Amino acid sequence: MTLQFQPPAPDHVPADRMIDFDFFHIPASVEDPAEIWHDLVRRGVPSIFYTPRNGGHWVFLDYADIVAAYRDHGVFSTFQTPIPPIEPFPVVQPQGVDPPAHNVFRRLLAPLFTPIAVRAMTDDLRRRAAVLIDGFASHGECDFITEFAERYPTAMFLHLFGMPEDRLDAFLGLANTFFRSTDPDARARNIVEIYGELDTLFRAKQSDPGNDIASAIVTARDEAGEQHAWEDILNCGFLLFVAGLDTVTNTMAYVWRYLATSPQAQAQFRDRLDDADAFGRAIEELIRINAVSNLYRRVTHDCEFRGVALRRNDRVVLPNTVANRDPRVFKDPDTIDLDREVNVHVTFGVGPHRCIGSLLAKREITISLQEWLRRIPVFELAPEQPARSVFGGSVMGFTGLKLRWNVQS
C-alpha cells in the first residue's frame, strides 16, 4: 500500500538545520516540559530547523513564522498532520480540513460557543467548580490535577456534548492515550475505541435528540436538506472529544503551578476578584506565558519558505509557548506582567483554524480561579511531588500537582 501523506526522506535538509530534538521526551532533570522548547532558543538553534525524531519534522521558533504558517493553509495544511505519522488518520472536522471545506462544520459549531452561549453556562460552571473545591478545601491539600483540573473542564465538556459524565475516568484514559502515546499500534487501537464511543453516542442522539452538542451535530442538515455524511459527523465528534478532554486541564495546571510559587501574584488576583477587567487581563497574561499546545501542519507542495526548501508532506510543529515569548513582539516576554495591555498571544492559534472553544476555555479558567480564591487561603506547592509527572507532545503538562494550604478554623 502506498502511504499518501508520509514525509519524504530529509535529503533536502542542510546539515546546519538538522537538530536532534524529541518534543515527546522530557529529560529526568526537567520539571517544566515547556523548558525543552525555551532551551532551544537559549542554545541559539536555527529559528527553522528539522529533527529526524518522530518520523521527521520541521520546527518553527519565530512568532512571525508561526503566525504565517497558521494563516497560510495553502502551504501549511491541517489535513493529515499527525506526528509521528499514522495512516489512515481521522479527518477531524473542522480543524483537520482547510478552507473553504472547513466552513461547513465551523458554521455549525460556532453558534454553540459565542459569547452569549458561553455566558449562559456561567452558573453551571460556578456550581461545578464550587462542588469540586468544597470537596477538598477542608483537607488542606489536594492533587490539583486528579482532583480538579482533569475533572472540572472534562465533566463540563461531557455534559455539553451529551456524553455520560459517570464515564469520565474512562474517557480521560482514551484522551491520554491519544495525546501521549507514540506507539503506532496503541494509537491505532485508541482511535478505533474513540470512534466506537462516538458512533454509539450519535446513533442514540439521532433516535432521541436532546439539548446538547452531539444532538446539534447529528440533526443538522446540509444545503440540500440532508443529514451530513456519517463519517463527517463522527470526525467532528472526534475533534471535540480530544480537544475537550485535555488542553484546558493542562493550561490550568500551569496557571495553578505558577500561582502556588508566587504569593504576590495570588494576592494580586485576590485584590481583583471584583474587578472583571483587571482579573481578565491577568488571566490573559497567564494564558500567554503558559501556552501548552504544539500544533501540527503538513506542507502541501514543494516550496521555499523564508529561504528554506520544504517538500510536499513535510510536517511542521508550531510551539505556541515559544511564539508567546518572542522579544520582537512582547516587551520583557519572560516577565509575567498581570497588567500587560498589548497581548497578541497565539495560545489559541491564529487564522481560520483558531480554537473555536477559546471563549469557553477562558471562562472555565476564570471561574475556577475565582471560586478557588474565595474558598482556599494562600496555597503553595507541596514539598513532595509525584515522580516523573511531566509529559511533552502536542499538549504539554503534568499528571500530578500537589498543593497545600493552612485550613482556617
C-alpha positions as CSV (number, residue, x, y, z in Angstrom):
1,M,0.0,0.0,0.0
2,T,1.3,3.5,-0.9
3,L,1.1,5.9,2.0
4,Q,-0.1,9.2,0.7
5,F,1.0,11.6,3.5
6,Q,4.3,10.2,4.7
7,P,7.1,12.8,4.9
8,P,9.9,12.3,2.3
9,A,13.5,11.4,3.3
10,P,15.1,14.6,4.6
11,D,17.6,14.8,1.7
12,H,16.6,18.5,1.2
13,V,17.6,19.5,4.8
14,P,21.0,21.2,5.1
15,A,23.2,19.8,7.8
16,D,23.2,23.1,9.8
17,R,19.4,22.9,10.1
18,M,19.4,19.3,11.4
19,I,18.9,19.3,15.2
20,D,18.3,16.2,17.3
21,F,15.2,17.1,19.2
22,D,12.3,15.0,20.5
23,F,9.5,17.0,21.9
24,F,7.8,13.9,23.4
25,H,10.9,13.2,25.6
26,I,11.3,15.2,28.8
27,P,14.7,14.6,30.5
28,A,14.5,13.5,34.1
29,S,16.1,16.7,35.2
30,V,13.4,18.9,33.7
31,E,10.5,19.9,35.9
32,D,8.7,22.0,33.3
33,P,8.1,20.4,29.9
34,A,8.0,23.9,28.2
35,E,11.6,24.3,29.1
36,I,12.8,21.9,26.4
37,W,11.4,24.4,23.9
38,H,12.9,27.5,25.5
39,D,16.2,25.7,25.8
40,L,16.3,25.6,22.0
41,V,16.1,29.4,21.9
42,R,18.7,29.8,24.6
43,R,21.0,27.4,22.6
44,G,20.7,29.6,19.5
45,V,19.5,26.8,17.2
46,P,18.1,28.0,13.8
47,S,14.7,29.5,14.0
48,I,13.6,27.0,11.4
49,F,15.2,23.6,11.9
50,Y,14.5,19.9,11.2
51,T,14.6,17.0,13.6
52,P,14.7,13.3,12.5
53,R,12.7,12.3,15.5
54,N,9.1,11.0,15.4
55,G,9.1,10.5,11.7
56,G,11.0,13.7,11.0
57,H,9.6,17.2,11.0
58,W,10.4,20.9,10.9
59,V,10.1,23.3,13.9
60,F,9.4,27.0,13.6
61,L,10.5,29.2,16.5
62,D,9.8,32.8,15.5
63,Y,6.4,34.3,16.2
64,A,6.2,35.8,12.7
65,D,6.8,32.4,11.1
66,I,4.4,30.6,13.3
67,V,1.7,33.1,12.6
68,A,2.4,32.9,8.9
69,A,2.0,29.1,9.0
70,Y,-1.3,29.4,10.9
71,R,-2.6,31.8,8.3
72,D,-1.4,30.2,5.1
73,H,-3.4,27.0,4.8
74,G,-2.5,26.8,1.1
75,V,1.0,25.8,2.1
76,F,0.6,24.7,5.7
77,S,-2.4,22.4,5.7
78,T,-4.2,20.9,8.8
79,F,-5.2,17.9,6.7
80,Q,-3.4,14.6,7.7
81,T,-0.8,16.1,10.0
82,P,-0.1,13.5,12.8
83,I,3.3,13.3,14.4
84,P,4.6,10.6,14.4
85,P,2.8,9.9,11.0
86,I,0.0,7.4,11.0
87,E,-2.3,6.4,8.1
88,P,-5.2,6.4,7.8
89,F,-5.8,9.2,10.3
90,P,-9.2,10.7,11.1
91,V,-10.1,13.8,9.0
92,V,-11.2,15.8,12.1
93,Q,-13.9,18.3,11.3
94,P,-13.5,21.3,11.0
95,Q,-9.9,21.7,12.3
96,G,-8.5,18.9,10.1
97,V,-9.9,20.4,6.9
98,D,-8.8,23.5,5.1
99,P,-10.9,26.4,3.9
100,P,-13.4,26.5,2.3
101,A,-14.4,22.9,3.2
102,H,-13.9,23.5,6.9
103,N,-16.5,26.3,6.9
104,V,-19.4,23.7,6.9
105,F,-18.8,22.4,10.3
106,R,-17.3,25.5,11.7
107,R,-20.5,27.4,10.9
108,L,-22.4,24.6,12.6
109,L,-20.4,24.7,15.8
110,A,-19.8,28.5,16.0
111,P,-23.2,29.4,17.5
112,L,-22.6,26.9,20.3
113,F,-19.5,28.9,21.6
114,T,-20.5,32.5,21.1
115,P,-20.0,35.0,24.0
116,I,-23.8,34.8,24.7
117,A,-23.7,31.0,24.6
118,V,-20.7,30.8,26.9
119,R,-22.2,33.4,29.3
120,A,-25.3,31.3,29.6
121,M,-23.0,28.5,31.0
122,T,-21.7,30.6,33.8
123,D,-24.0,29.5,36.6
124,D,-23.4,25.8,35.9
125,L,-19.6,26.4,35.7
126,R,-19.6,28.1,39.1
127,R,-21.7,25.4,40.6
128,R,-19.4,22.6,39.3
129,A,-16.3,24.4,40.4
130,A,-17.7,25.1,43.9
131,V,-18.7,21.5,44.4
132,L,-15.3,20.1,43.5
133,I,-13.4,22.7,45.6
134,D,-15.6,22.2,48.6
135,G,-14.9,18.5,48.4
136,F,-11.2,19.1,49.4
137,A,-10.9,22.7,50.8
138,S,-11.0,21.5,54.4
139,H,-8.3,18.9,53.8
140,G,-5.5,21.4,53.5
141,E,-4.1,19.7,50.4
142,C,-5.1,18.1,47.1
143,D,-3.6,16.8,43.9
144,F,-4.8,19.6,41.7
145,I,-4.7,17.5,38.5
146,T,-6.6,14.4,39.6
147,E,-9.0,16.2,42.0
148,F,-9.8,19.3,40.0
149,A,-8.1,20.2,36.7
150,E,-8.9,16.9,35.0
151,R,-12.4,16.6,36.3
152,Y,-13.8,20.1,36.1
153,P,-13.4,21.0,32.4
154,T,-13.8,17.4,31.3
155,A,-17.1,16.8,33.1
156,M,-18.4,20.1,31.8
157,F,-17.5,19.1,28.3
158,L,-19.1,15.7,28.6
159,H,-22.3,17.5,29.8
160,L,-22.3,19.9,26.9
161,F,-21.5,17.2,24.4
162,G,-24.2,14.9,25.7
163,M,-21.9,12.1,26.9
164,P,-22.4,10.3,30.2
165,E,-20.5,12.0,33.0
166,D,-20.3,8.9,35.1
167,R,-17.8,7.5,32.5
168,L,-15.4,10.5,32.9
169,D,-12.4,8.3,34.0
170,A,-12.7,6.0,31.0
171,F,-12.9,9.0,28.6
172,L,-9.8,10.6,30.3
173,G,-7.9,7.3,29.7
174,L,-8.8,7.4,26.0
175,A,-7.7,11.0,25.7
176,N,-4.4,10.4,27.5
177,T,-3.5,7.6,25.1
178,F,-4.4,9.8,22.1
179,F,-2.2,12.7,23.2
180,R,0.7,10.9,24.9
181,S,1.4,7.6,23.1
182,T,4.0,7.3,20.3
183,D,3.3,3.6,19.7
184,P,1.6,3.2,16.3
185,D,-0.4,0.1,17.3
186,A,-1.6,1.6,20.5
187,R,-2.6,4.8,18.8
188,A,-4.5,3.0,16.1
189,R,-6.4,0.9,18.7
190,N,-7.1,4.1,20.6
191,I,-8.6,5.8,17.6
192,V,-10.9,2.8,16.9
193,E,-12.1,2.9,20.6
194,I,-12.9,6.6,20.5
195,Y,-14.8,6.2,17.2
196,G,-16.7,3.4,18.7
197,E,-17.8,5.5,21.6
198,L,-18.8,8.3,19.2
199,D,-20.8,6.1,16.9
200,T,-22.8,4.8,19.9
201,L,-23.4,8.3,21.1
202,F,-24.5,9.8,17.8
203,R,-26.8,6.9,17.0
204,A,-28.5,7.4,20.4
205,K,-28.9,11.1,19.8
206,Q,-30.2,10.5,16.3
207,S,-33.0,8.4,17.8
208,D,-33.6,10.7,20.8
209,P,-32.0,14.1,20.3
210,G,-31.5,16.4,23.3
211,N,-30.2,19.9,24.0
212,D,-26.5,19.1,23.6
213,I,-23.7,19.5,21.0
214,A,-23.9,15.9,19.8
215,S,-27.6,16.3,19.0
216,A,-27.0,19.6,17.2
217,I,-24.4,17.9,15.0
218,V,-26.4,14.8,14.2
219,T,-29.6,16.6,13.5
220,A,-28.0,19.4,11.4
221,R,-28.8,19.4,7.7
222,D,-26.7,20.4,4.7
223,E,-27.7,22.9,1.9
224,A,-29.8,20.1,0.3
225,G,-31.7,19.4,3.5
226,E,-29.9,16.1,4.0
227,Q,-28.0,14.9,7.1
228,H,-24.3,15.3,6.9
229,A,-22.2,12.3,5.9
230,W,-22.0,9.9,8.9
231,E,-18.2,9.9,8.5
232,D,-18.1,13.7,8.8
233,I,-20.4,13.6,11.9
234,L,-18.0,11.1,13.6
235,N,-15.0,13.2,12.6
236,C,-16.5,16.3,14.1
237,G,-17.2,14.4,17.3
238,F,-13.7,13.1,17.3
239,L,-12.2,16.6,17.2
240,L,-14.5,17.9,20.0
241,F,-13.8,14.8,22.1
242,V,-10.0,15.0,22.0
243,A,-9.9,18.8,22.2
244,G,-12.4,18.9,25.1
245,L,-10.5,16.4,27.3
246,D,-7.0,17.8,27.6
247,T,-5.9,21.4,26.7
248,V,-7.8,23.3,29.4
249,T,-6.7,20.8,32.0
250,N,-3.1,21.3,31.3
251,T,-3.4,25.1,31.0
252,M,-5.0,25.2,34.4
253,A,-2.2,23.0,35.8
254,Y,0.4,25.5,34.6
255,V,-1.6,28.5,36.0
256,W,-2.0,27.0,39.4
257,R,1.6,25.8,39.5
258,Y,2.7,29.4,38.9
259,L,0.4,30.8,41.5
260,A,1.5,28.3,44.0
261,T,5.0,29.6,43.7
262,S,4.1,33.3,43.7
263,P,2.3,34.7,46.8
264,Q,2.4,38.1,45.2
265,A,0.5,37.0,42.1
266,Q,-2.0,35.3,44.3
267,A,-2.5,38.5,46.2
268,Q,-3.0,40.5,43.0
269,F,-5.7,38.1,41.9
270,R,-7.4,38.2,45.3
271,D,-7.4,42.0,45.1
272,R,-9.1,41.8,41.7
273,L,-11.9,39.4,42.4
274,D,-14.5,42.1,42.0
275,D,-12.7,43.9,39.0
276,A,-13.7,41.8,36.0
277,D,-11.5,43.8,33.5
278,A,-8.3,43.6,35.7
279,F,-9.0,39.9,36.5
280,G,-9.5,39.0,32.9
281,R,-6.3,40.9,31.8
282,A,-4.3,39.0,34.4
283,I,-5.8,35.7,33.2
284,E,-4.9,36.6,29.6
285,E,-1.3,37.0,30.7
286,L,-1.1,33.6,32.4
287,I,-2.6,32.0,29.3
288,R,0.1,33.7,27.2
289,I,3.0,32.6,29.4
290,N,1.6,29.1,29.9
291,A,0.7,28.0,26.4
292,V,0.6,24.2,26.4
293,S,-0.1,23.2,22.7
294,N,2.4,22.5,20.0
295,L,0.3,22.3,16.8
296,Y,1.0,20.5,13.6
297,R,0.9,21.4,9.9
298,R,1.7,19.5,6.7
299,V,3.3,21.1,3.7
300,T,1.0,20.8,0.7
301,H,3.7,21.1,-2.1
302,D,7.4,21.6,-2.7
303,C,8.2,25.3,-2.0
304,E,10.5,27.7,-0.3
305,F,9.7,29.4,3.0
306,R,12.0,32.1,4.5
307,G,14.8,30.7,2.2
308,V,14.3,27.2,3.4
309,A,13.3,24.4,1.0
310,L,10.2,22.5,2.1
311,R,8.9,19.3,0.5
312,R,5.4,18.0,0.0
313,N,4.2,16.2,3.1
314,D,6.9,17.6,5.4
315,R,5.5,18.0,8.9
316,V,5.8,21.3,10.8
317,V,5.4,21.8,14.6
318,L,4.3,25.3,15.8
319,P,5.2,25.7,19.5
320,N,2.9,28.4,20.9
321,T,5.0,28.6,24.1
322,V,8.0,29.9,22.1
323,A,5.9,32.3,19.9
324,N,4.4,33.8,23.0
325,R,7.9,34.8,24.3
326,D,9.3,36.3,21.2
327,P,11.0,39.6,22.3
328,R,10.2,41.2,19.0
329,V,6.6,41.0,19.8
330,F,6.3,41.1,23.6
331,K,8.1,43.5,25.9
332,D,10.0,41.6,28.6
333,P,8.5,38.4,27.3
334,D,9.7,36.2,30.2
335,T,8.2,38.5,32.8
336,I,4.7,37.8,33.9
337,D,3.0,41.2,33.8
338,L,-0.5,40.8,35.1
339,D,-1.3,44.3,33.8
340,R,0.1,43.7,30.3
341,E,-2.0,45.8,27.9
342,V,-0.9,44.5,24.5
343,N,-1.1,40.8,24.5
344,V,-1.3,39.3,21.0
345,H,-0.5,35.8,22.1
346,V,-1.2,32.8,19.9
347,T,-2.2,30.3,22.6
348,F,-5.5,29.5,20.8
349,G,-3.9,29.7,17.3
350,V,-4.5,32.4,14.6
351,G,-6.4,32.5,11.4
352,P,-9.2,30.3,10.0
353,H,-8.4,27.4,12.4
354,R,-8.3,29.4,15.6
355,C,-9.7,27.4,18.5
356,I,-13.5,27.7,18.4
357,G,-13.8,26.9,22.1
358,S,-11.4,29.6,23.3
359,L,-14.1,31.7,25.0
360,L,-15.3,28.7,26.9
361,A,-11.7,27.8,27.9
362,K,-11.0,31.3,29.3
363,R,-14.4,31.3,31.1
364,E,-13.6,27.9,32.8
365,I,-10.2,29.1,33.9
366,T,-11.5,32.4,35.2
367,I,-14.4,30.9,37.1
368,S,-12.3,28.2,38.6
369,L,-9.7,30.6,39.9
370,Q,-12.4,32.9,41.3
371,E,-14.1,30.1,43.2
372,W,-10.8,28.7,44.3
373,L,-9.6,32.0,45.8
374,R,-12.9,32.5,47.6
375,R,-12.5,29.2,49.4
376,I,-8.8,28.5,49.8
377,P,-6.3,30.7,51.5
378,V,-2.7,31.2,50.4
379,F,-1.6,27.9,48.8
380,E,1.8,26.5,47.8
381,L,3.4,23.6,46.2
382,A,3.6,20.6,48.5
383,P,7.3,19.6,49.1
384,E,6.7,16.1,47.7
385,Q,5.6,16.0,44.1
386,P,4.7,12.9,42.1
387,A,7.7,11.4,40.5
388,R,8.1,11.9,36.7
389,S,4.7,13.6,36.4
390,V,5.7,15.8,33.4
391,F,5.0,15.0,29.8
392,G,5.6,16.5,26.3
393,G,3.9,16.1,22.9
394,S,1.2,18.1,21.1
395,V,-0.1,19.1,24.6
396,M,2.4,19.5,27.5
397,G,1.6,19.2,31.1
398,F,1.6,17.3,34.4
399,T,0.0,14.1,35.5
400,G,0.1,15.3,39.1
401,L,0.4,18.6,41.0
402,K,0.2,18.5,44.8
403,L,-0.8,21.7,46.5
404,R,-1.2,22.5,50.2
405,W,-2.6,25.3,52.4
406,N,-3.5,26.0,56.0
407,V,-7.0,25.2,56.9
408,Q,-8.8,28.1,58.6
409,S,-10.8,27.1,61.7
